Amino acid sequence: MTSPTDDGAVVHEDRLWADKGWTARVIKNEDDDGWAVAMYKQGVDEPALVGPWTMGRDKKNPKPLDAGAFNTLVKTASEVLRRHEQHLQATLHQEITVSAGGGRISVRLDITPDDDQPSARLTAVDDSGEELAAVAVSPGFRLNRASAEAWIASDYARPR
């Protein structure tokens, strides 16, 4: 479901708040009798965060959203997205530095995700930043100390 405020409109209602590029929607929890809140980044269909929401005083309806709760939800959802981006970056761009030939060599694996043809490139760089070698490898290539050292020892022959 697309966020109802993709147009950037500001909404401050008991169960729907939209502001600062985010939308908070209080929804019925499908797993039990409680409530949940879903946080959507403007223009994104999937929620960045879904979590439990507090019951109101009548123990039937949800507590209304307010500015403090919304700001906390925005901060939490932003942190979730930031961590996801950091994890993706760490997965797609890896680097290991090893000692070889009297110096240190950084071996980098850069993966380019693509639904049809993902690719990866293995690069060796010396201490001065000079590229020593670069080869195409499988996106499933496992970069670790042993594979980096083996690649260097093979005089940078393309790993199998």
Steps between C-alpha positions, in 0.01 A plus 500: 500500500637839407530761771194727488719809507724446202409856407677626814183618676525547878242295692462484880221260592459249784595200285683669211784749515692618198778752522874538431487250212357224720156349564402320820188287478348322801358168383322204653751231595411194296656261754298601807253751638758780523618775271814568300656803336652494152750764389527579129762718335336733248479336158580147625235227497647274769515614863845572638383402847203317650470469876249461781289798596360587842136444587296799608334543840192304392721195423323457164625781280856614432661793673488802263818602322659823617802712406736339753411146399520587130845657539624192686359273228669709228832476681466123548389432142783719364749299707359172365545625142851627576604162643352322199697725264820444697450123487437511126812714449709257707365205301565655159840657576751297699869562563777301664860617543775237507878505519667388181829568321637717778199729502130511561246431229133584523274256319156637422189320386234721342171332412255660259154360569272446203197275466613374159880511509666579832875547478800542725851637471803408709768769523843510665645836606838566663579740787549792263156450344630353175278232349700179464234281340128474435294204381136413460378236745171335583269711721507199733877528549593480869759758595693404809865508605572158346337580164677839485839344575438218249411754229817700565712181511358393161638824356143631474367221279122502480364292790277208411 
